[in-house]
Amino acid sequence: MATSIQDVAREAGVSISTVSRSFTRPDLVSARTRERVLAIADKLNFSLSRSAAALKSGRALRIAVLMSGHIRLWFTASVIEGLNEVLHTQGYDISVFQISSIEERKEFFEMLPVRRNADAVIVASFDIDNNEIAQLASVGVPIVGINSVEPEARGFTAAVNIDDVQGSTLAARHLINLGHRRITYISTNREVSLSFSVQSRFDSFTACCRREGIEPQVIVCKVDDDGRYEISDVVDQLMSQDEMPTAIACQEDGIALPLMFQLERNGFSVPGDVSLVGYDDSFYTGDIGLTTIRQDPAEMARVAARITLDLIDEKPIEQPYIVFPAQLKVRSSTSRVK
């Protein structure tokens, strides 16, 4: 017989309403009580249905989305947009869990029993480790990745990725073909390694350069407490080098776009003095003329959402692991070396 909310309340020694709040409004329950309730619910394999439709269908009609980027960021907003377009029309809500620190990461997995109230978990551009994947798998729902490292080998049910190796190689090859050899790569070094694409892009770019006998300089762009890039510090580091690079490649457009303005404010012409390449093809890159690597996170999310729905319905998936090709968009921010 299925475990009831009364069973959990009885074993935990709390009221039914406390059990309910532990799932639906955990902020209203003390940490000690919540942890006890969730541990017992986990032991009894209990999950709380949230709507009449869920009760009727036997589903929560909710998808949990785990991501590292702030919702205001282009990639994150595009993923949510794509997921909503597909999932909302099918009656599903999305619960977004945005994680940007070690503490938030720890709390998410400590409270994992709450996630049982989802029919699937979508992990978007988050460098999840094998132990965390196993924890998600214990919930017993499909795990679908968007930009997830080695998804098949690491236990994801399905995944949709961009070919970051191809993308970064295209960016490096473009600069090399223009004659650039004094190249700087700008990356981030976050407190938590959340987005595997960051490392993959860096490794692929530097590997391509080294094959041509070029050792790119690397500048780490600091990130403030609000997740904003400290571009002025990047410019200071560039100007403190013995020689300015003739070309700069950025981990993402979110660095490249403000850097373009800061360089010009400091008297450097783009691309007259320095060529500049971004990554993403995000908002305004076309208007500003930034050469970049195009990816389409909204379409990747739509594809991932359709796969997720099929997995929930236990339909066979012909191609569970999909890789989108990257595209080089050449614009006015790059030119031949002078």
Phi and psi in degrees as GROMACS dihedral restraints (atoms count N, CA, C in turn):
[ dihedral_restraints ]
;  ai    aj    ak    al  type     phi  dphi    fc
    3     4     5     6     1   -65.6    20    10
    4     5     6     7     1   144.6    20    10
    6     7     8     9     1   -70.8    20    10
    7     8     9    10     1   137.7    20    10
    9    10    11    12     1  -104.7    20    10
   10    11    12    13     1   167.4    20    10
   12    13    14    15     1   -64.6    20    10
   13    14    15    16     1   -30.1    20    10
   15    16    17    18     1   -64.1    20    10
   16    17    18    19     1   -37.8    20    10
   18    19    20    21     1   -62.5    20    10
   19    20    21    22     1   -42.9    20    10
   21    22    23    24     1   -65.6    20    10
   22    23    24    25     1   -45.3    20    10
   24    25    26    27     1   -60.4    20    10
   25    26    27    28     1   -42.4    20    10
   27    28    29    30     1   -62.7    20    10
   28    29    30    31     1   -47.3    20    10
   30    31    32    33     1   -70.9    20    10
   31    32    33    34     1   -32.3    20    10
   33    34    35    36     1   -81.4    20    10
   34    35    36    37     1   -15.2    20    10
   36    37    38    39     1    71.6    20    10
   37    38    39    40     1    34.6    20    10
   39    40    41    42     1  -131.5    20    10
   40    41    42    43     1   174.3    20    10
   42    43    44    45     1   -78.3    20    10
   43    44    45    46     1   162.5    20    10
   45    46    47    48     1   -61.3    20    10
   46    47    48    49     1   -38.7    20    10
   48    49    50    51     1   -64.6    20    10
   49    50    51    52     1   -33.4    20    10
   51    52    53    54     1   -67.2    20    10
   52    53    54    55     1   -39.4    20    10
   54    55    56    57     1   -61.5    20    10
   55    56    57    58     1   -46.3    20    10
   57    58    59    60     1   -60.0    20    10
   58    59    60    61     1   -45.6    20    10
   60    61    62    63     1   -66.6    20    10
   61    62    63    64     1   -31.3    20    10
   63    64    65    66     1   -60.3    20    10
   64    65    66    67     1   -28.8    20    10
   66    67    68    69     1   -92.6    20    10
   67    68    69    70     1   -45.7    20    10
   69    70    71    72     1   -91.0    20    10
   70    71    72    73     1   -32.8    20    10
   72    73    74    75     1  -137.3    20    10
   73    74    75    76     1    66.6    20    10
   75    76    77    78     1   -60.3    20    10
   76    77    78    79     1   -22.7    20    10
   78    79    80    81     1   -67.6    20    10
   79    80    81    82     1   -17.1    20    10
   81    82    83    84     1   -91.9    20    10
   82    83    84    85     1    -0.9    20    10
   84    85    86    87     1  -117.3    20    10
   85    86    87    88     1   140.2    20    10
   87    88    89    90     1   -61.0    20    10
   88    89    90    91     1   150.4    20    10
   90    91    92    93     1   -58.4    20    10
   91    92    93    94     1   -40.3    20    10
   93    94    95    96     1   -65.1    20    10
   94    95    96    97     1   -46.6    20    10
   96    97    98    99     1   -65.9    20    10
   97    98    99   100     1   -44.0    20    10
   99   100   101   102     1   -60.1    20    10
  100   101   102   103     1   -44.4    20    10
  102   103   104   105     1   -62.3    20    10
  103   104   105   106     1   -39.0    20    10
  105   106   107   108     1   -66.8    20    10
  106   107   108   109     1   -44.2    20    10
  108   109   110   111     1   -62.6    20    10
  109   110   111   112     1   -46.1    20    10
  111   112   113   114     1   -67.3    20    10
  112   113   114   115     1   -35.9    20    10
  114   115   116   117     1   -64.7    20    10
  115   116   117   118     1   -42.0    20    10
  117   118   119   120     1   -69.0    20    10
  118   119   120   121     1   -41.7    20    10
  120   121   122   123     1   -60.1    20    10
  121   122   123   124     1   -39.6    20    10
  123   124   125   126     1   -64.7    20    10
  124   125   126   127     1   -43.8    20    10
  126   127   128   129     1   -63.9    20    10
  127   128   129   130     1   -37.6    20    10
  129   130   131   132     1   -88.4    20    10
  130   131   132   133     1     0.5    20    10
  132   133   134   135     1    58.6    20    10
  133   134   135   136     1    45.6    20    10
  135   136   137   138     1  -101.0    20    10
  136   137   138   139     1   139.1    20    10
  138   139   140   141     1  -134.9    20    10
  139   140   141   142     1   151.6    20    10
  141   142   143   144     1  -103.3    20    10
  142   143   144   145     1   116.0    20    10
  144   145   146   147     1   -70.5    20    10
  145   146   147   148     1   145.9    20    10
  147   148   149   150     1  -112.0    20    10
  148   149   150   151     1    -3.6    20    10
  150   151   152   153     1  -156.2    20    10
  151   152   153   154     1   164.2    20    10
  153   154   155   156     1   -62.1    20    10
  154   155   156   157     1   -39.4    20    10
  156   157   158   159     1   -62.2    20    10
  157   158   159   160     1   -37.9    20    10
  159   160   161   162     1   -66.9    20    10
  160   161   162   163     1   -41.7    20    10
  162   163   164   165     1   -61.1    20    10
  163   164   165   166     1   -42.1    20    10
  165   166   167   168     1   -67.1    20    10
  166   167   168   169     1   -40.1    20    10
  168   169   170   171     1   -89.2    20    10
  169   170   171   172     1   -14.0    20    10
  171   172   173   174     1    77.9    20    10
  172   173   174   175     1    13.5    20    10
  174   175   176   177     1  -123.7    20    10
  175   176   177   178     1   159.3    20    10
  177   178   179   180     1   -81.4    20    10
  178   179   180   181     1   -19.4    20    10
  180   181   182   183     1    56.3    20    10
  181   182   183   184     1    39.6    20    10
  183   184   185   186     1  -142.5    20    10
  184   185   186   187     1   139.9    20    10
  186   187   188   189     1  -116.1    20    10
  187   188   189   190     1   127.1    20    10
  189   190   191   192     1   -86.6    20    10
  190   191   192   193     1   132.2    20    10
  192   193   194   195     1  -119.9    20    10
  193   194   195   196     1   118.5    20    10
  195   196   197   198     1  -103.8    20    10
  196   197   198   199     1   122.1    20    10
  198   199   200   201     1  -146.2    20    10
  199   200   201   202     1   158.0    20    10
  201   202   203   204     1   -97.1    20    10
  202   203   204   205     1   -29.9    20    10
  204   205   206   207     1   -77.5    20    10
  205   206   207   208     1   146.4    20    10
  207   208   209   210     1   -65.0    20    10
  208   209   210   211     1   145.9    20    10
  210   211   212   213     1   -60.1    20    10
  211   212   213   214     1   -24.5    20    10
  213   214   215   216     1   -76.0    20    10
  214   215   216   217     1   -15.3    20    10
  216   217   218   219     1   -73.0    20    10
  217   218   219   220     1   149.7    20    10
  219   220   221   222     1   -58.1    20    10
  220   221   222   223     1   -49.5    20    10
  222   223   224   225     1   -61.2    20    10
  223   224   225   226     1   -48.9    20    10
  225   226   227   228     1   -62.2    20    10
  226   227   228   229     1   -46.9    20    10
  228   229   230   231     1   -61.7    20    10
  229   230   231   232     1   -38.1    20    10
  231   232   233   234     1   -67.5    20    10
  232   233   234   235     1   -39.8    20    10
  234   235   236   237     1   -62.7    20    10
  235   236   237   238     1   -47.0    20    10
  237   238   239   240     1   -62.3    20    10
  238   239   240   241     1   -40.5    20    10
  240   241   242   243     1   -59.0    20    10
  241   242   243   244     1   -48.2    20    10
  243   244   245   246     1   -64.5    20    10
  244   245   246   247     1   -41.7    20    10
  246   247   248   249     1   -63.1    20    10
  247   248   249   250     1   -45.5    20    10
  249   250   251   252     1   -61.0    20    10
  250   251   252   253     1   -40.3    20    10
  252   253   254   255     1   -56.1    20    10
  253   254   255   256     1   -37.7    20    10
  255   256   257   258     1   -91.2    20    10
  256   257   258   259     1   -48.3    20    10
  258   259   260   261     1   -73.9    20    10
  259   260   261   262     1   -39.0    20    10
  261   262   263   264     1   -63.2    20    10
  262   263   264   265     1   -38.3    20    10
  264   265   266   267     1   -67.0    20    10
  265   266   267   268     1   -18.9    20    10
  267   268   269   270     1   -98.9    20    10
  268   269   270   271     1    10.9    20    10
  270   271   272   273     1    86.4    20    10
  271   272   273   274     1    12.8    20    10
  273   274   275   276     1   -99.9    20    10
  274   275   276   277     1   140.6    20    10
  276   277   278   279     1   -95.3    20    10
  277   278   279   280     1   159.4    20    10
  279   280   281   282     1  -116.5    20    10
  280   281   282   283     1   128.9    20    10
  282   283   284   285     1  -106.8    20    10
  283   284   285   286     1   113.1    20    10
  285   286   287   288     1   -94.6    20    10
  286   287   288   289     1   127.6    20    10
  288   289   290   291     1  -114.5    20    10
  289   290   291   292     1   100.8    20    10
  291   292   293   294     1   -93.8    20    10
  292   293   294   295     1   121.0    20    10
  294   295   296   297     1  -120.1    20    10
  295   296   297   298     1   123.9    20    10
  297   298   299   300     1  -131.9    20    10
  298   299   300   301     1     7.3    20    10
  300   301   302   303     1  -148.1    20    10
  301   302   303   304     1   166.1    20    10
  303   304   305   306     1   -60.6    20    10
  304   305   306   307     1   -40.3    20    10
  306   307   308   309     1   -64.5    20    10
  307   308   309   310     1   -44.4    20    10
  309   310   311   312     1   -65.2    20    10
  310   311   312   313     1   -37.6    20    10
  312   313   314   315     1   -63.3    20    10
  313   314   315   316     1   -46.2    20    10
  315   316   317   318     1   -62.1    20    10
  316   317   318   319     1   -43.9    20    10
  318   319   320   321     1   -63.5    20    10
  319   320   321   322     1   -40.6    20    10
  321   322   323   324     1   -57.8    20    10
  322   323   324   325     1   -48.5    20    10
  324   325   326   327     1   -77.7    20    10
  325   326   327   328     1   -25.1    20    10
  327   328   329   330     1   -67.6    20    10
  328   329   330   331     1   -33.2    20    10
  330   331   332   333     1   -97.5    20    10
  331   332   333   334     1    21.5    20    10
  333   334   335   336     1   -56.1    20    10
  334   335   336   337     1   -32.1    20    10
  336   337   338   339     1   -54.1    20    10
  337   338   339   340     1   -29.5    20    10
  339   340   341   342     1   -61.4    20    10
  340   341   342   343     1   -33.3    20    10
  342   343   344   345     1   -68.6    20    10
  343   344   345   346     1    -8.4    20    10
  345   346   347   348     1   -62.0    20    10
  346   347   348   349     1   -17.0    20    10
  348   349   350   351     1   -83.8    20    10
  349   350   351   352     1    29.4    20    10
  351   352   353   354     1  -131.1    20    10
  352   353   354   355     1   149.7    20    10
  354   355   356   357     1   -89.1    20    10
  355   356   357   358     1   -12.0    20    10
  357   358   359   360     1  -164.2    20    10
  358   359   360   361     1   160.0    20    10
  360   361   362   363     1  -121.0    20    10
  361   362   363   364     1   127.1    20    10
  363   364   365   366     1  -108.5    20    10
  364   365   366   367     1   124.1    20    10
  366   367   368   369     1  -106.6    20    10
  367   368   369   370     1   113.1    20    10
  369   370   371   372     1  -108.5    20    10
  370   371   372   373     1   111.7    20    10
  372   373   374   375     1    49.2    20    10
  373   374   375   376     1    52.4    20    10
  375   376   377   378     1  -131.0    20    10
  376   377   378   379     1   124.1    20    10
  378   379   380   381     1   -80.5    20    10
  379   380   381   382     1    79.1    20    10
  381   382   383   384     1   -82.3    20    10
  382   383   384   385     1   138.6    20    10
  384   385   386   387     1   -91.2    20    10
  385   386   387   388     1   172.6    20    10
  387   388   389   390     1   -63.0    20    10
  388   389   390   391     1   -36.9    20    10
  390   391   392   393     1   -65.8    20    10
  391   392   393   394     1   -39.5    20    10
  393   394   395   396     1   -69.1    20    10
  394   395   396   397     1   -36.0    20    10
  396   397   398   399     1   -62.6    20    10
  397   398   399   400     1   -41.9    20    10
  399   400   401   402     1   -63.0    20    10
  400   401   402   403     1   -38.4    20    10
  402   403   404   405     1   -63.3    20    10
  403   404   405   406     1   -43.3    20    10
  405   406   407   408     1   -63.7    20    10
  406   407   408   409     1   -41.6    20    10
  408   409   410   411     1   -62.0    20    10
  409   410   411   412     1   -30.5    20    10
  411   412   413   414     1   -65.9    20    10
  412   413   414   415     1   -19.5    20    10
  414   415   416   417     1   -70.3    20    10
  415   416   417   418     1   -23.4    20    10
  417   418   419   420     1    83.4    20    10
  418   419   420   421     1    26.0    20    10
  420   421   422   423     1  -124.7    20    10
  421   422   423   424     1   162.5    20    10
  423   424   425   426     1   -60.4    20    10
  424   425   426   427     1   143.1    20    10
  426   427   428   429     1  -116.3    20    10
  427   428   429   430     1   115.6    20    10
  429   430   431   432     1  -116.8    20    10
  430   431   432   433     1   131.1    20    10
  432   433   434   435     1  -102.1    20    10
  433   434   435   436     1   146.6    20    10
  435   436   437   438     1  -123.9    20    10
  436   437   438   439     1   115.9    20    10
  438   439   440   441     1    56.6    20    10
  439   440   441   442     1    60.2    20    10
  441   442   443   444     1  -117.5    20    10
  442   443   444   445     1   137.1    20    10
  444   445   446   447     1   -71.9    20    10
  445   446   447   448     1   132.3    20    10
  447   448   449   450     1    40.3    20    10
  448   449   450   451     1    56.9    20    10
  450   451   452   453     1   -60.7    20    10
  451   452   453   454     1   -39.9    20    10
  453   454   455   456     1   -68.6    20    10
  454   455   456   457     1   -45.1    20    10
  456   457   458   459     1   -68.7    20    10
  457   458   459   460     1   -26.5    20    10
  459   460   461   462     1   -99.4    20    10
  460   461   462   463     1     5.4    20    10
  462   463   464   465     1    99.1    20    10
  463   464   465   466     1     9.5    20    10
  465   466   467   468     1   -69.3    20    10
  466   467   468   469     1   142.2    20    10
  468   469   470   471     1   -67.9    20    10
  469   470   471   472     1   -36.1    20    10
  471   472   473   474     1  -160.8    20    10
  472   473   474   475     1   166.0    20    10
  474   475   476   477     1  -162.2    20    10
  475   476   477   478     1   152.8    20    10
  477   478   479   480     1  -128.3    20    10
  478   479   480   481     1   118.2    20    10
  480   481   482   483     1  -124.5    20    10
  481   482   483   484     1   160.0    20    10
  483   484   485   486     1   -97.2    20    10
  484   485   486   487     1   150.9    20    10
  486   487   488   489     1   -81.2    20    10
  487   488   489   490     1    86.8    20    10
  489   490   491   492     1   -69.0    20    10
  490   491   492   493     1   -28.9    20    10
  492   493   494   495     1   -63.0    20    10
  493   494   495   496     1   -47.8    20    10
  495   496   497   498     1   -62.0    20    10
  496   497   498   499     1   -44.5    20    10
  498   499   500   501     1   -60.9    20    10
  499   500   501   502     1   -48.8    20    10
  501   502   503   504     1   -68.9    20    10
  502   503   504   505     1   -34.0    20    10
  504   505   506   507     1   -65.1    20    10
  505   506   507   508     1   -40.6    20    10
  507   508   509   510     1   -60.1    20    10
  508   509   510   511     1   -42.5    20    10
  510   511   512   513     1   -64.4    20    10
  511   512   513   514     1   -46.6    20    10
  513   514   515   516     1   -64.5    20    10
  514   515   516   517     1   -45.0    20    10
  516   517   518   519     1   -62.6    20    10
  517   518   519   520     1   -36.8    20    10
  519   520   521   522     1   -60.6    20    10
  520   521   522   523     1   -46.9    20    10
  522   523   524   525     1   -67.4    20    10
  523   524   525   526     1   -40.9    20    10
  525   526   527   528     1   -64.1    20    10
  526   527   528   529     1   -41.5    20    10
  528   529   530   531     1   -65.5    20    10
  529   530   531   532     1   -23.1    20    10
  531   532   533   534     1   -84.4    20    10
  532   533   534   535     1     2.2    20    10
  534   535   536   537     1    94.0    20    10
  535   536   537   538     1     4.5    20    10
  537   538   539   540     1   -77.5    20    10
  538   539   540   541     1   133.7    20    10
  540   541   542   543     1  -129.0    20    10
  541   542   543   544     1   -20.4    20    10
  543   544   545   546     1   -96.1    20    10
  544   545   546   547     1    88.8    20    10
  546   547   548   549     1  -117.6    20    10
  547   548   549   550     1   138.2    20    10
  549   550   551   552     1  -117.3    20    10
  550   551   552   553     1   137.7    20    10
  552   553   554   555     1  -111.8    20    10
  553   554   555   556     1   132.1    20    10
  555   556   557   558     1  -111.4    20    10
  556   557   558   559     1   120.5    20    10
  558   559   560   561     1  -125.5    20    10
  559   560   561   562     1  -178.7    20    10
  561   562   563   564     1  -117.5    20    10
  562   563   564   565     1   162.0    20    10
  564   565   566   567     1  -136.8    20    10
  565   566   567   568     1    82.9    20    10
  567   568   569   570     1   -75.0    20    10
  568   569   570   571     1   162.2    20    10
  570   571   572   573     1   -60.5    20    10
  571   572   573   574     1   -36.8    20    10
  573   574   575   576     1  -122.2    20    10
  574   575   576   577     1   135.5    20    10
  576   577   578   579     1   -77.2    20    10
  577   578   579   580     1    94.2    20    10
  579   580   581   582     1  -100.1    20    10
  580   581   582   583     1   -36.0    20    10
  582   583   584   585     1  -112.7    20    10
  583   584   585   586     1   111.1    20    10
  585   586   587   588     1   -63.6    20    10
  586   587   588   589     1   -27.4    20    10
  588   589   590   591     1   -58.5    20    10
  589   590   591   592     1   -31.6    20    10
  591   592   593   594     1   -57.7    20    10
  592   593   594   595     1   -51.4    20    10
  594   595   596   597     1   -70.2    20    10
  595   596   597   598     1   -40.2    20    10
  597   598   599   600     1   -62.2    20    10
  598   599   600   601     1   -41.9    20    10
  600   601   602   603     1   -64.0    20    10
  601   602   603   604     1   -45.3    20    10
  603   604   605   606     1   -61.8    20    10
  604   605   606   607     1   -49.6    20    10
  606   607   608   609     1   -60.1    20    10
  607   608   609   610     1   -43.3    20    10
  609   610   611   612     1   -69.0    20    10
  610   611   612   613     1   -40.3    20    10
  612   613   614   615     1   -64.5    20    10
  613   614   615   616     1   -50.0    20    10
  615   616   617   618     1   -66.0    20    10
  616   617   618   619     1   -36.2    20    10
  618   619   620   621     1   -62.6    20    10
  619   620   621   622     1   -42.0    20    10
  621   622   623   624     1   -63.6    20    10
  622   623   624   625     1   -43.2    20    10
  624   625   626   627     1   -62.8    20    10
  625   626   627   628     1   -44.0    20    10
  627   628   629   630     1   -65.8    20    10
  628   629   630   631     1   -30.2    20    10
  630   631   632   633     1   -63.4    20    10
  631   632   633   634     1   -22.3    20    10
  633   634   635   636     1  -101.2    20    10
  634   635   636   637     1    12.4    20    10
  636   637   638   639     1    75.7    20    10
  637   638   639   640     1    20.7    20    10
  639   640   641   642     1  -109.1    20    10
  640   641   642   643     1   129.3    20    10
  642   643   644   645     1  -108.1    20    10
  643   644   645   646     1   100.5    20    10
  645   646   647   648     1   -68.0    20    10
  646   647   648   649     1   141.3    20    10
  648   649   650   651     1   -72.5    20    10
  649   650   651   652     1   146.6    20    10
  651   652   653   654     1  -120.3    20    10
  652   653   654   655     1   128.8    20    10
  654   655   656   657     1  -118.6    20    10
  655   656   657   658     1   131.2    20    10
  657   658   659   660     1   -94.4    20    10
  658   659   660   661     1   121.8    20    10
  660   661   662   663     1   -85.2    20    10
  661   662   663   664     1   120.8    20    10
  663   664   665   666     1   -71.5    20    10
  664   665   666   667     1   153.3    20    10
  666   667   668   669     1  -122.1    20    10
  667   668   669   670     1   126.7    20    10
  669   670   671   672     1   -79.7    20    10
  670   671   672   673     1  -179.1    20    10
  672   673   674   675     1   -63.3    20    10
  673   674   675   676     1   -22.6    20    10
  675   676   677   678     1   -93.7    20    10
  676   677   678   679     1     7.3    20    10
  678   679   680   681     1    81.5    20    10
  679   680   681   682     1    12.5    20    10
  681   682   683   684     1   -92.1    20    10
  682   683   684   685     1   143.1    20    10
  684   685   686   687     1   -77.6    20    10
  685   686   687   688     1   137.5    20    10
  687   688   689   690     1   -92.0    20    10
  688   689   690   691     1    80.5    20    10
  690   691   692   693     1   -68.2    20    10
  691   692   693   694     1   -34.3    20    10
  693   694   695   696     1   -61.0    20    10
  694   695   696   697     1   -34.5    20    10
  696   697   698   699     1   -67.9    20    10
  697   698   699   700     1   -35.9    20    10
  699   700   701   702     1   -61.4    20    10
  700   701   702   703     1   -44.9    20    10
  702   703   704   705     1   -62.1    20    10
  703   704   705   706     1   -40.8    20    10
  705   706   707   708     1   -60.3    20    10
  706   707   708   709     1   -42.7    20    10
  708   709   710   711     1   -66.4    20    10
  709   710   711   712     1   -39.9    20    10
  711   712   713   714     1   -61.1    20    10
  712   713   714   715     1   -45.1    20    10
  714   715   716   717     1   -75.1    20    10
  715   716   717   718     1   -15.7    20    10
  717   718   719   720     1   -87.5    20    10
  718   719   720   721     1    -7.3    20    10
  720   721   722   723     1   -69.9    20    10
  721   722   723   724     1   156.9    20    10
  723   724   725   726     1   -58.1    20    10
  724   725   726   727     1   -39.6    20    10
  726   727   728   729     1  -136.3    20    10
  727   728   729   730     1   139.9    20    10
  729   730   731   732     1   -66.4    20    10
  730   731   732   733     1   143.1    20    10
  732   733   734   735     1   -67.7    20    10
  733   734   735   736     1   157.9    20    10
  735   736   737   738     1   -89.9    20    10
  736   737   738   739     1   -13.5    20    10
  738   739   740   741     1  -148.1    20    10
  739   740   741   742     1   144.0    20    10
  741   742   743   744     1  -128.8    20    10
  742   743   744   745     1   131.6    20    10
  744   745   746   747     1  -113.9    20    10
  745   746   747   748     1   133.4    20    10
  747   748   749   750     1  -110.1    20    10
  748   749   750   751     1   146.1    20    10
  750   751   752   753     1   -56.3    20    10
  751   752   753   754     1   -32.4    20    10
  753   754   755   756     1  -159.0    20    10
  754   755   756   757     1   162.5    20    10
  756   757   758   759     1   -61.5    20    10
  757   758   759   760     1   -29.5    20    10
  759   760   761   762     1   -60.8    20    10
  760   761   762   763     1   -21.1    20    10
  762   763   764   765     1   -93.9    20    10
  763   764   765   766     1   -44.0    20    10
  765   766   767   768     1   -63.5    20    10
  766   767   768   769     1   -42.5    20    10
  768   769   770   771     1   -63.3    20    10
  769   770   771   772     1   -53.7    20    10
  771   772   773   774     1   -67.1    20    10
  772   773   774   775     1   -28.7    20    10
  774   775   776   777     1   -64.8    20    10
  775   776   777   778     1   -38.0    20    10
  777   778   779   780     1   -57.7    20    10
  778   779   780   781     1   -45.3    20    10
  780   781   782   783     1   -67.4    20    10
  781   782   783   784     1   -40.2    20    10
  783   784   785   786     1   -66.5    20    10
  784   785   786   787     1   -38.3    20    10
  786   787   788   789     1   -62.8    20    10
  787   788   789   790     1   -46.5    20    10
  789   790   791   792     1   -66.8    20    10
  790   791   792   793     1   -32.8    20    10
  792   793   794   795     1   -66.2    20    10
  793   794   795   796     1   -27.3    20    10
  795   796   797   798     1   -95.8    20    10
  796   797   798   799     1    13.9    20    10
  798   799   800   801     1    92.0    20    10
  799   800   801   802     1     9.5    20    10
  801   802   803   804     1  -101.7    20    10
  802   803   804   805     1   132.4    20    10
  804   805   806   807     1   -88.8    20    10
  805   806   807   808     1   134.3    20    10
  807   808   809   810     1  -113.0    20    10
  808   809   810   811     1   114.4    20    10
  810   811   812   813     1  -101.9    20    10
  811   812   813   814     1    12.6    20    10
  813   814   815   816     1   -56.3    20    10
  814   815   816   817     1   -48.8    20    10
  816   817   818   819     1   -94.5    20    10
  817   818   819   820     1   -34.1    20    10
  819   820   821   822     1  -149.2    20    10
  820   821   822   823     1   132.5    20    10
  822   823   824   825     1   -84.3    20    10
  823   824   825   826     1   150.2    20    10
  825   826   827   828     1  -136.8    20    10
  826   827   828   829     1   130.5    20    10
  828   829   830   831     1  -124.7    20    10
  829   830   831   832     1   134.9    20    10
  831   832   833   834     1  -106.2    20    10
  832   833   834   835     1  -162.7    20    10
  834   835   836   837     1  -155.5    20    10
  835   836   837   838     1   120.5    20    10
  837   838   839   840     1   137.6    20    10
  838   839   840   841     1   -40.0    20    10
  840   841   842   843     1    62.0    20    10
  841   842   843   844     1    54.1    20    10
  843   844   845   846     1   -86.9    20    10
  844   845   846   847     1  -167.2    20    10
  846   847   848   849     1   -53.2    20    10
  847   848   849   850     1   138.4    20    10
  849   850   851   852     1    73.4    20    10
  850   851   852   853     1    -5.3    20    10
  852   853   854   855     1   -63.7    20    10
  853   854   855   856     1   -37.5    20    10
  855   856   857   858     1   -66.9    20    10
  856   857   858   859     1   -43.3    20    10
  858   859   860   861     1   -64.0    20    10
  859   860   861   862     1   -37.4    20    10
  861   862   863   864     1   -85.7    20    10
  862   863   864   865     1   -19.1    20    10
  864   865   866   867     1    87.7    20    10
  865   866   867   868     1    29.3    20    10
  867   868   869   870     1   -81.4    20    10
  868   869   870   871     1   123.9    20    10
  870   871   872   873     1   -69.5    20    10
  871   872   873   874     1   132.3    20    10
  873   874   875   876     1  -156.9    20    10
  874   875   876   877     1   172.4    20    10
  876   877   878   879     1  -100.3    20    10
  877   878   879   880     1   125.1    20    10
  879   880   881   882     1   -87.1    20    10
  880   881   882   883     1   131.8    20    10
  882   883   884   885     1  -133.7    20    10
  883   884   885   886     1   160.0    20    10
  885   886   887   888     1  -125.9    20    10
  886   887   888   889     1    81.4    20    10
  888   889   890   891     1   -63.1    20    10
  889   890   891   892     1   -29.5    20    10
  891   892   893   894     1   -65.0    20    10
  892   893   894   895     1   -44.2    20    10
  894   895   896   897     1   -68.9    20    10
  895   896   897   898     1   -39.0    20    10
  897   898   899   900     1   -58.5    20    10
  898   899   900   901     1   -41.4    20    10
  900   901   902   903     1   -66.7    20    10
  901   902   903   904     1   -39.8    20    10
  903   904   905   906     1   -61.4    20    10
  904   905   906   907     1   -43.8    20    10
  906   907   908   909     1   -63.6    20    10
  907   908   909   910     1   -44.2    20    10
  909   910   911   912     1   -62.1    20    10
  910   911   912   913     1   -38.7    20    10
  912   913   914   915     1   -64.9    20    10
  913   914   915   916     1   -42.3    20    10
  915   916   917   918     1   -64.3    20    10
  916   917   918   919     1   -40.7    20    10
  918   919   920   921     1   -62.9    20    10
  919   920   921   922     1   -42.1    20    10
  921   922   923   924     1   -59.6    20    10
  922   923   924   925     1   -45.2    20    10
  924   925   926   927     1   -62.0    20    10
  925   926   927   928     1   -41.0    20    10
  927   928   929   930     1   -64.4    20    10
  928   929   930   931     1   -38.7    20    10
  930   931   932   933     1   -66.0    20    10
  931   932   933   934     1   -41.0    20    10
  933   934   935   936     1   -61.2    20    10
  934   935   936   937     1   -38.9    20    10
  936   937   938   939     1   -80.9    20    10
  937   938   939   940     1     2.2    20    10
  939   940   941   942     1    59.3    20    10
  940   941   942   943     1    35.9    20    10
  942   943   944   945     1   -86.1    20    10
  943   944   945   946     1   149.1    20    10
  945   946   947   948     1   -67.2    20    10
  946   947   948   949     1   139.5    20    10
  948   949   950   951     1  -107.8    20    10
  949   950   951   952     1   112.7    20    10
  951   952   953   954     1   -66.6    20    10
  952   953   954   955     1   -38.7    20    10
  954   955   956   957     1  -134.8    20    10
  955   956   957   958     1    85.6    20    10
  957   958   959   960     1   -73.9    20    10
  958   959   960   961     1   -22.3    20    10
  960   961   962   963     1  -119.1    20    10
  961   962   963   964     1   107.9    20    10
  963   964   965   966     1  -114.7    20    10
  964   965   966   967     1   135.7    20    10
  966   967   968   969     1  -119.5    20    10
  967   968   969   970     1   120.1    20    10
  969   970   971   972     1   -83.0    20    10
  970   971   972   973     1   135.4    20    10
  972   973   974   975     1   -71.6    20    10
  973   974   975   976     1   148.5    20    10
  975   976   977   978     1   -88.9    20    10
  976   977   978   979     1   157.1    20    10
  978   979   980   981     1  -131.6    20    10
  979   980   981   982     1   135.3    20    10
  981   982   983   984     1   -87.6    20    10
  982   983   984   985     1   123.3    20    10
  984   985   986   987     1  -106.7    20    10
  985   986   987   988     1   102.8    20    10
  987   988   989   990     1   -85.5    20    10
  988   989   990   991     1   122.6    20    10
  990   991   992   993     1  -129.6    20    10
  991   992   993   994     1  -157.1    20    10
  993   994   995   996     1   -85.6    20    10
  994   995   996   997     1    -0.8    20    10
  996   997   998   999     1   -85.1    20    10
  997   998   999  1000     1    -1.9    20    10
  999  1000  1001  1002     1  -126.3    20    10
 1000  1001  1002  1003     1   146.3    20    10
 1002  1003  1004  1005     1  -155.5    20    10
 1003  1004  1005  1006     1   171.7    20    10
 1005  1006  1007  1008     1   -63.4    20    10
 1006  1007  1008  1009     1   146.9    20    10
 1008  1009  1010  1011     1   -65.8    20    10
 1009  1010  1011  1012     1   144.9    20    10
